[in-house]
Amino acid sequence: MRRLALTAVLLFALPVSVQAQDAGDPAAGEKAFAPCKACHQIGKNGVGPNLVGVVGRKAASYENYNYSAALKGADITWDDANLHDWLKNPKTKVPGTKMVFAGYPDDRKINDVIAYLKTLK
């Protein structure tokens, strides 16, 4: 009986610890964001659009930026899951995007960048 109770506790605790681990570290995300600065300026459009407030925003909706037709046609809101897929491989997430960044292979780094983007308000 104790073994069954211990198993139940571990099964219920595991998703919480995995979820907490997946939350990302904004400070590490700011460092991991360094390659993005080649195109994205914080607070204004550059080669890429302004990313202030991007989390929760509909894709291709920031004013005065010329998005690709592919991104304009994508029905995406930048939530954690969509941002994760995008940062993993933008060209797979939205074929035809003009974003040249190949993506981050490391999920931890992606979660950190998303945590950092959430601080940009």
Secondary structure, 3 states (H helix, E strand, C coil): CHHHHHHHHHHHHHHHHHHHHHCCCHHHHHHHCHHHHHCCECCECCCCCCCCCCCCCECCCCCCCCCCHHHHHCCCECCHHHHHHHHHCHHHHCCCCCCCCCCCCCHHHHHHHHHHHHCCC
